[in-house]
Amino acid sequence: MRRSVLLAVSVLALVTSATGCLRIVEKGEVGVVTSFGDIQPDEKTEPGLYLSVPLMRHLEIYNVKTIETKETMQVPTADEMLVGLDVSVFVRLDPARVAELRSSVTGNAMETLLIPTLRSQTREAAGGFKVEDFYNQEKRVQISSEIQRGMIAKMESRGIVVEDVLIRDIVPPRAFQQAVEEKLAQKQRAEQKQFELEQAKLNREIERTRAEGAAMAMAEVQEKLTDRYLQYLWIQSVAENPKIEKVYIATEAGLPIFRHAE
């Protein structure tokens, strides 16, 4: 008798394995059991091996680990412009409410609930800010926080836990981008003009310093060139000139007189 029972169990296990009726619930997953289409909320499925028989006892497995969902959209701003946003939302399913979510939502809950809610909450939050606010780090964090608060209010009542919302990238309107580029060009032109003015001022300072130095040198030379010193220099040059034969020093004007040799 015992051998017959063991044989029957073995055969059943072999059959169910062959037909794919054994399901494994891993860590980070939870199973929802249905029987003839009706959800059995009282059946708990901890990680382990379970028998899943179509119609009679069907096991659906759901991932309850944190996942990232990305969405790209254009949203209107407070200054009536359209800004492009790349947004990431990090969510997970509440294990205790997966069966409830399964009974209230048809199909993929993330596609049915999460994406539309993310888009609507992003539009609502962005509508209170100007385009330039998206480039301010503090304002950007504030926008993300408002999106997250709106998501929590809508999602957690359905069994979806919203952990974080991030604005990954911003695509500004063309008009705003042109205005920023023009402002940057004006700033660069102003900086170039300021540089040229400073260079001109520096050049004037250099020229003035040179002129002052030359004037001081000339004054020093003039101070040293006394009549006697000039006379001495002249006599030195005359002594080296073979064409000069005689030199007369004493004159009424105090100037030397000389005569060329024949």
Backbone hydrogen bonds in HBPLUS format (Angstrom, degrees):
<---DONOR---> <-ACCEPTOR-->    atom                        ^
c    i                          cat <-CA-CA->   ^        H-A-AA   ^      H-
h    n   atom  resd res      DA  || num        DHA   H-A  angle D-A-AA Bond
n    s   type  num  typ     dist DA aas  dist angle  dist       angle   num
A0004-SER N   A0001-MET O   3.07 MM   3  5.03 118.1  2.47  91.2 106.7     1
A0005-VAL N   A0001-MET O   2.99 MM   4  6.40 153.1  2.06 150.5 157.0     2
A0006-LEU N   A0002-ARG O   2.98 MM   4  6.25 167.4  2.00 154.0 157.2     3
A0007-LEU N   A0003-ARG O   2.90 MM   4  6.01 152.9  1.97 141.7 149.8     4
A0008-ALA N   A0004-SER O   2.87 MM   4  6.09 154.4  1.93 144.9 151.7     5
A0009-VAL N   A0005-VAL O   2.88 MM   4  6.15 161.6  1.91 153.8 158.6     6
A0010-SER N   A0006-LEU O   2.89 MM   4  6.05 156.9  1.94 145.1 152.0     7
A0011-VAL N   A0007-LEU O   2.86 MM   4  6.07 159.3  1.90 148.2 154.0     8
A0012-LEU N   A0008-ALA O   2.84 MM   4  6.05 158.5  1.89 147.4 153.7     9
A0013-ALA N   A0009-VAL O   2.83 MM   4  6.05 158.4  1.88 148.8 154.8    10
A0014-LEU N   A0010-SER O   2.84 MM   4  6.06 155.3  1.90 146.8 154.1    11
A0015-VAL N   A0011-VAL O   2.81 MM   4  6.03 158.4  1.85 150.1 156.2    12
A0016-THR N   A0012-LEU O   2.84 MM   4  6.01 168.6  1.85 152.1 155.5    13
A0017-SER N   A0013-ALA O   2.91 MM   4  5.97 152.2  1.99 141.7 149.6    14
A0018-ALA N   A0014-LEU O   2.92 MM   4  6.04 157.2  1.97 143.5 150.3    15
A0019-THR N   A0015-VAL O   2.92 MM   4  6.13 144.5  2.04 146.4 156.2    16
A0021-CYS N   A0016-THR O   2.74 MM   5  4.86 161.0  1.77 156.6 155.3    17
A0020-GLY N   A0017-SER O   3.21 MM   3  5.14 161.0  2.24 100.8 106.2    18
A0052-SER N   A0021-CYS O   2.49 MM  31  4.79 162.2  1.52 167.4 168.7    19
A0023-ARG N   A0050-TYR O   2.71 MM  27  5.18 167.0  1.73 157.9 161.6    20
A0050-TYR N   A0023-ARG O   2.73 MM  27  5.18 165.0  1.75 161.9 166.4    21
A0025-VAL N   A0048-GLY O   2.80 MM  23  5.20 165.9  1.82 164.3 165.3    22
A0048-GLY N   A0025-VAL O   2.81 MM  23  5.20 133.5  2.02 129.5 144.1    23
A0029-GLU N   A0026-GLU O   3.08 MM   3  5.54 132.0  2.32 139.6 137.2    24
A0064-VAL N   A0028-GLY O   2.85 MM  36  5.43 167.3  1.87 142.5 145.9    25
A0030-VAL N   A0062-TYR O   2.90 MM  32  5.36 149.9  1.99 148.7 158.3    26
A0062-TYR N   A0030-VAL O   2.76 MM  32  5.36 165.9  1.78 160.1 165.0    27
A0032-VAL N   A0060-GLU O   2.71 MM  28  5.12 155.9  1.77 150.0 158.6    28
A0060-GLU N   A0032-VAL O   2.90 MM  28  5.12 173.0  1.90 147.1 149.3    29
A0040-GLN N   A0033-VAL O   2.74 MM   7  5.46 161.8  1.78 168.4 162.6    30
A0034-THR N   A0058-HIS O   2.84 MM  24  5.18 162.1  1.87 152.3 158.4    31
A0058-HIS N   A0034-THR O   2.81 MM  24  5.18 154.1  1.88 162.2 163.0    32
A0035-SER N   A0038-ASP O   2.75 MM   3  5.19 155.6  1.81 145.6 150.3    33
A0038-ASP N   A0035-SER O   3.08 MM   3  5.19 164.3  2.10 113.0 113.9    34
A0036-PHE N   A0055-LEU O   2.50 MM  19  4.63 160.8  1.54 157.6 157.6    35
A0043-GLU N   A0040-GLN O   3.18 MM   3  5.84 161.5  2.22 119.2 124.5    36
A0053-VAL N   A0057-ARG O   2.65 MM   4  4.95 138.9  1.82 133.5 137.3    37
A0057-ARG N   A0053-VAL O   2.86 MM   4  4.95 154.8  1.92 143.4 150.6    38
A0056-MET N   A0054-PRO O   2.77 MM   2  5.63 143.0  1.90 104.9  93.1    39
A0067-ILE N   A0091-VAL O   2.84 MM  24  5.65 162.9  1.87 164.7 168.7    40
A0091-VAL N   A0067-ILE O   3.03 MM  24  5.65 153.8  2.10 159.1 163.3    41
A0069-THR N   A0089-VAL O   2.95 MM  20  5.38 164.4  1.97 152.3 157.3    42
A0089-VAL N   A0069-THR O   2.94 MM  20  5.38 159.0  1.99 149.3 155.9    43
A0071-GLU N   A0087-VAL O   2.86 MM  16  5.36 151.8  1.94 156.0 164.0    44
A0087-VAL N   A0071-GLU O   2.84 MM  16  5.36 172.9  1.85 165.4 164.2    45
A0073-MET N   A0085-LEU O   2.97 MM  12  5.48 159.4  2.01 154.6 161.4    46
A0085-LEU N   A0073-MET O   2.77 MM  12  5.48 167.9  1.79 169.1 173.1    47
A0075-VAL N   A0083-VAL O   2.99 MM   8  5.61 163.5  2.02 152.3 153.0    48
A0083-VAL N   A0075-VAL O   3.03 MM   8  5.61 167.9  2.04 155.9 154.9    49
A0077-THR N   A0081-MET O   2.82 MM   4  5.41 142.4  1.96 152.9 164.6    50
A0080-GLU N   A0077-THR O   3.06 MM   3  5.29 143.7  2.19 117.3 115.8    51
A0078-ALA N   A0129-PHE O   2.75 MM  51  5.12 174.3  1.75 136.8 137.2    52
A0084-GLY N   A0171-VAL O   2.83 MM  87  4.54 167.6  1.84 150.7 146.8    53
A0171-VAL N   A0084-GLY O   2.77 MM  87  4.54 162.8  1.80 134.0 136.3    54
A0086-ASP N   A0169-ASP O   3.02 MM  83  5.02 156.7  2.07 142.5 140.5    55
A0168-ARG N   A0086-ASP O   2.71 MM  82  5.36 142.2  1.85 155.4 166.5    56
A0088-SER N   A0166-LEU O   2.84 MM  78  5.16 166.2  1.86 155.3 160.1    57
A0166-LEU N   A0088-SER O   2.83 MM  78  5.16 164.4  1.85 153.5 158.7    58
A0090-PHE N   A0164-ASP O   2.85 MM  74  5.19 169.1  1.86 152.2 155.0    59
A0163-GLU N   A0090-PHE O   2.77 MM  73  5.44 157.1  1.82 158.5 165.2    60
A0164-ASP N   A0090-PHE O   3.42 MM  74  5.19 153.4  2.50 132.2 134.9    61
A0092-ARG N   A0161-VAL O   3.01 MM  69  5.31 144.5  2.13 142.0 152.4    62
A0161-VAL N   A0092-ARG O   2.79 MM  69  5.31 158.3  1.83 175.4 173.5    63
A0094-ASP N   A0159-GLY O   2.91 MM  65  5.26 172.4  1.92 153.0 151.7    64
A0097-ARG N   A0094-ASP O   2.85 MM   3  5.42 157.0  1.91 120.5 128.2    65
A0101-LEU N   A0097-ARG O   2.92 MM   4  6.19 157.8  1.97 150.8 157.1    66
A0102-ARG N   A0098-VAL O   2.82 MM   4  6.05 156.2  1.87 151.0 158.0    67
A0103-SER N   A0099-ALA O   3.04 MM   4  6.27 145.3  2.17 142.7 151.0    68
A0104-SER N   A0100-GLU O   3.14 MM   4  6.33 131.0  2.39 139.9 152.3    69
A0104-SER N   A0101-LEU O   3.21 MM   3  5.22 136.0  2.41  96.0 107.9    70
A0105-VAL N   A0101-LEU O   3.02 MM   4  5.93 135.5  2.22 152.5 160.1    71
A0112-THR N   A0108-ASN O   2.84 MM   4  6.01 160.6  1.88 155.9 162.6    72
A0113-LEU N   A0109-ALA O   2.77 MM   4  5.55 164.2  1.80 144.6 149.2    73
A0114-LEU N   A0110-MET O   2.99 MM   4  4.71 112.5  2.46 106.6 124.5    74
A0115-ILE N   A0110-MET O   3.19 MM   5  6.59 154.3  2.26 171.0 178.6    75
A0117-THR N   A0113-LEU O   3.17 MM   4  6.15 157.3  2.22 148.9 155.9    76
A0118-LEU N   A0114-LEU O   2.82 MM   4  6.00 158.5  1.87 157.2 164.0    77
A0119-ARG N   A0115-ILE O   3.00 MM   4  6.23 162.7  2.03 157.0 160.8    78
A0120-SER N   A0116-PRO O   3.02 MM   4  6.22 164.2  2.04 148.4 152.7    79
A0121-GLN N   A0117-THR O   2.92 MM   4  6.00 165.6  1.94 153.3 157.3    80
A0122-THR N   A0118-LEU O   2.98 MM   4  6.00 148.6  2.08 142.1 150.7    81
A0123-ARG N   A0119-ARG O   3.03 MM   4  6.25 161.3  2.07 148.7 153.2    82
A0124-GLU N   A0120-SER O   3.00 MM   4  6.19 158.3  2.04 144.7 151.1    83
A0125-ALA N   A0121-GLN O   2.95 MM   4  6.07 159.9  1.99 142.6 147.8    84
A0126-ALA N   A0122-THR O   2.88 MM   4  5.94 167.1  1.90 152.3 156.5    85
A0127-GLY N   A0123-ARG O   3.09 MM   4  6.08 142.5  2.24 141.5 149.8    86
A0128-GLY N   A0125-ALA O   3.28 MM   3  5.96 167.7  2.29 116.8 120.5    87
A0129-PHE N   A0126-ALA O   3.08 MM   3  5.54 165.9  2.10 123.6 123.9    88
A0133-ASP N   A0130-LYS O   3.00 MM   3  5.33 137.9  2.18 104.9 117.0    89
A0134-PHE N   A0131-VAL O   3.05 MM   3  5.68 148.1  2.15 116.2 124.1    90
A0135-TYR N   A0132-GLU O   3.11 MM   3  5.51 156.3  2.17 108.6 115.9    91
A0136-ASN N   A0133-ASP O   3.11 MM   3  5.16 163.8  2.14 106.1 110.4    92
A0140-ARG N   A0136-ASN O   2.76 MM   4  5.91 156.6  1.81 160.1 168.3    93
A0141-VAL N   A0137-GLN O   3.03 MM   4  6.27 156.0  2.09 148.1 152.9    94
A0142-GLN N   A0138-GLU O   3.09 MM   4  6.35 150.4  2.19 139.7 148.3    95
A0143-ILE N   A0139-LYS O   2.85 MM   4  6.20 153.0  1.92 152.0 158.7    96
A0144-SER N   A0140-ARG O   3.04 MM   4  6.33 163.8  2.06 148.9 152.8    97
A0145-SER N   A0141-VAL O   2.92 MM   4  6.14 154.7  1.98 146.9 154.1    98
A0146-GLU N   A0142-GLN O   2.98 MM   4  6.25 152.4  2.06 146.8 153.8    99
A0147-ILE N   A0143-ILE O   3.00 MM   4  6.32 156.6  2.06 151.7 158.1   100
A0148-GLN N   A0144-SER O   2.94 MM   4  6.20 159.9  1.98 148.6 154.2   101
A0149-ARG N   A0145-SER O   2.89 MM   4  6.14 159.4  1.93 149.4 154.6   102
A0150-GLY N   A0146-GLU O   3.08 MM   4  6.25 161.7  2.11 146.0 150.6   103
A0151-MET N   A0147-ILE O   2.90 MM   4  6.16 152.9  1.98 148.1 156.4   104
A0152-ILE N   A0148-GLN O   2.85 MM   4  6.09 160.7  1.88 155.3 159.9   105
A0153-ALA N   A0149-ARG O   3.07 MM   4  6.28 162.5  2.10 148.0 152.3   106
A0154-LYS N   A0150-GLY O   3.19 MM   4  6.40 144.3  2.33 139.9 148.7   107
A0154-LYS N   A0151-MET O   3.16 MM   3  5.21 123.6  2.50  94.7 108.8   108
A0155-MET N   A0151-MET O   2.74 MM   4  5.75 162.6  1.77 160.0 165.1   109
A0156-GLU N   A0152-ILE O   3.15 MM   4  5.46 156.3  2.21 132.4 139.6   110
A0158-ARG N   A0155-MET O   2.77 MM   3  5.30 153.5  1.84 116.2 125.4   111
A0160-ILE N   A0155-MET O   3.28 MM   5  5.25 167.6  2.30 130.1 127.8   112
A0159-GLY N   A0156-GLU O   3.25 MM   3  5.05 160.4  2.29  96.8 102.8   113
A0177-GLN N   A0173-PRO O   2.96 MM   4  6.23 159.5  2.00 155.0 161.3   114
A0178-GLN N   A0174-ARG O   2.89 MM   4  6.13 157.9  1.93 152.4 157.9   115
A0179-ALA N   A0175-ALA O   3.02 MM   4  6.23 153.4  2.09 142.2 149.4   116
A0180-VAL N   A0176-PHE O   2.94 MM   4  6.21 155.0  2.00 149.2 155.8   117
A0181-GLU N   A0177-GLN O   2.92 MM   4  6.16 159.6  1.96 148.7 154.3   118
A0182-GLU N   A0178-GLN O   2.88 MM   4  6.09 157.1  1.94 148.6 154.7   119
A0183-LYS N   A0179-ALA O   2.92 MM   4  6.07 157.1  1.97 144.5 151.1   120
A0184-LEU N   A0180-VAL O   2.90 MM   4  6.12 153.8  1.97 146.7 154.1   121
A0185-ALA N   A0181-GLU O   2.88 MM   4  6.12 152.7  1.95 143.9 151.7   122
A0186-GLN N   A0182-GLU O   2.86 MM   4  6.12 158.6  1.91 151.2 156.5   123
A0187-LYS N   A0183-LYS O   3.00 MM   4  6.21 154.5  2.06 142.9 150.0   124
A0188-GLN N   A0184-LEU O   2.93 MM   4  6.20 154.6  1.99 147.2 154.1   125
A0189-ARG N   A0185-ALA O   2.87 MM   4  6.16 154.8  1.93 149.2 156.3   126
A0190-ALA N   A0186-GLN O   2.87 MM   4  6.09 160.0  1.91 149.6 155.1   127
A0191-GLU N   A0187-LYS O   2.90 MM   4  6.11 155.6  1.96 146.2 153.2   128
A0192-GLN N   A0188-GLN O   2.89 MM   4  6.09 150.9  1.97 143.4 151.5   129
A0193-LYS N   A0189-ARG O   2.88 MM   4  6.13 158.4  1.92 150.4 156.0   130
A0194-GLN N   A0190-ALA O   2.90 MM   4  6.10 159.8  1.94 147.6 153.4   131
A0195-PHE N   A0191-GLU O   2.92 MM   4  6.10 150.5  2.01 141.1 149.4   132
A0196-GLU N   A0192-GLN O   2.90 MM   4  6.21 156.0  1.96 148.0 154.3   133
A0197-LEU N   A0193-LYS O   2.88 MM   4  6.17 157.2  1.93 151.6 157.8   134
A0198-GLU N   A0194-GLN O   2.96 MM   4  6.16 158.6  2.01 146.6 152.4   135
A0199-GLN N   A0195-PHE O   2.85 MM   4  6.11 150.8  1.94 146.5 155.3   136
A0200-ALA N   A0196-GLU O   2.85 MM   4  6.10 158.8  1.90 149.4 154.9   137
A0201-LYS N   A0197-LEU O   2.91 MM   4  6.12 158.8  1.96 147.7 153.8   138
A0202-LEU N   A0198-GLU O   2.90 MM   4  6.08 154.3  1.97 142.4 149.7   139
A0203-ASN N   A0199-GLN O   2.81 MM   4  6.10 155.8  1.87 149.8 156.6   140
A0204-ARG N   A0200-ALA O   2.91 MM   4  6.18 156.0  1.97 148.2 154.5   141
A0205-GLU N   A0201-LYS O   2.99 MM   4  6.25 154.9  2.06 145.6 152.6   142
A0206-ILE N   A0202-LEU O   2.91 MM   4  6.22 152.5  1.99 147.0 154.8   143
A0207-GLU N   A0203-ASN O   2.88 MM   4  6.17 164.6  1.90 154.3 157.5   144
A0208-ARG N   A0204-ARG O   2.85 MM   4  6.01 161.9  1.88 151.0 156.3   145
A0209-THR N   A0205-GLU O   2.91 MM   4  6.05 155.7  1.96 143.8 150.8   146
A0210-ARG N   A0206-ILE O   2.88 MM   4  6.15 155.0  1.94 149.1 156.3   147
A0211-ALA N   A0207-GLU O   2.84 MM   4  6.07 161.6  1.87 150.5 155.7   148
A0212-GLU N   A0208-ARG O   2.83 MM   4  6.01 162.4  1.86 150.0 155.1   149
A0213-GLY N   A0209-THR O   2.91 MM   4  6.07 152.5  1.99 142.0 149.9   150
A0214-ALA N   A0210-ARG O   2.84 MM   4  6.13 157.5  1.89 151.2 157.3   151
A0215-ALA N   A0211-ALA O   2.86 MM   4  6.08 161.2  1.89 151.8 157.0   152
A0216-MET N   A0212-GLU O   2.93 MM   4  6.08 158.2  1.98 145.7 151.7   153
A0217-ALA N   A0213-GLY O   2.92 MM   4  6.13 154.3  1.98 144.9 152.3   154
A0218-MET N   A0214-ALA O   2.85 MM   4  6.09 159.4  1.89 150.1 155.7   155
A0219-ALA N   A0215-ALA O   2.88 MM   4  6.08 160.2  1.91 149.4 154.9   156
A0220-GLU N   A0216-MET O   2.94 MM   4  6.12 151.5  2.02 142.1 150.1   157
A0221-VAL N   A0217-ALA O   2.90 MM   4  6.20 152.9  1.98 147.3 154.8   158
A0222-GLN N   A0218-MET O   2.81 MM   4  6.06 168.2  1.82 155.3 158.6   159
A0223-GLU N   A0219-ALA O   2.89 MM   4  6.00 146.6  2.00 140.0 149.4   160
A0224-LYS N   A0220-GLU O   3.11 MM   4  6.35 143.3  2.26 138.7 147.5   161
A0224-LYS N   A0221-VAL O   3.02 MM   3  5.16 122.2  2.37  97.2 111.9   162
A0225-LEU N   A0221-VAL O   2.92 MM   4  6.16 138.9  2.09 150.6 162.8   163
A0226-THR N   A0224-LYS O   2.92 MM   2  5.83 129.1  2.18 111.2  95.8   164
A0230-LEU N   A0226-THR O   2.90 MM   4  6.17 157.9  1.95 154.3 160.4   165
A0231-GLN N   A0227-ASP O   2.88 MM   4  6.07 155.5  1.94 146.5 153.8   166
A0232-TYR N   A0228-ARG O   2.89 MM   4  6.09 150.9  1.97 142.8 150.7   167
A0233-LEU N   A0229-TYR O   2.95 MM   4  6.23 159.1  1.99 147.4 152.5   168
A0234-TRP N   A0230-LEU O   2.91 MM   4  6.16 151.6  1.99 145.2 153.3   169
A0235-ILE N   A0231-GLN O   2.93 MM   4  6.18 159.4  1.97 148.4 153.7   170
A0236-GLN N   A0232-TYR O   2.99 MM   4  6.23 155.9  2.05 148.5 155.2   171
A0237-SER N   A0233-LEU O   3.07 MM   4  6.37 155.3  2.14 144.8 150.4   172
A0238-VAL N   A0234-TRP O   2.88 MM   4  6.15 149.9  1.97 149.2 158.4   173
A0239-ALA N   A0235-ILE O   2.92 MM   4  6.10 154.7  1.99 150.1 156.1   174
A0240-GLU N   A0237-SER O   3.29 MM   3  5.34 137.2  2.48  94.5 105.6   175
A0241-ASN N   A0238-VAL O   2.94 MM   3  5.05 159.0  1.99 107.0 113.9   176
A0244-ILE N   A0241-ASN O   3.48 MM   3  6.05 165.8  2.50 114.2 117.9   177
A0261-ALA N   A0243-LYS O   2.41 MM  18  5.13 160.2  1.45 158.5 162.1   178
A0245-GLU N   A0259-ARG O   2.89 MM  14  5.91 160.0  1.93 165.6 171.5   179
A0259-ARG N   A0246-LYS O   3.10 MM  13  5.54 146.1  2.22 150.6 152.4   180
A0248-TYR N   A0257-ILE O   2.62 MM   9  4.90 168.5  1.63 151.6 155.9   181
A0257-ILE N   A0248-TYR O   2.67 MM   9  4.90 157.7  1.72 149.7 157.1   182
A0254-GLY N   A0251-THR O   3.05 MM   3  4.89 146.7  2.17  94.0 104.3   183
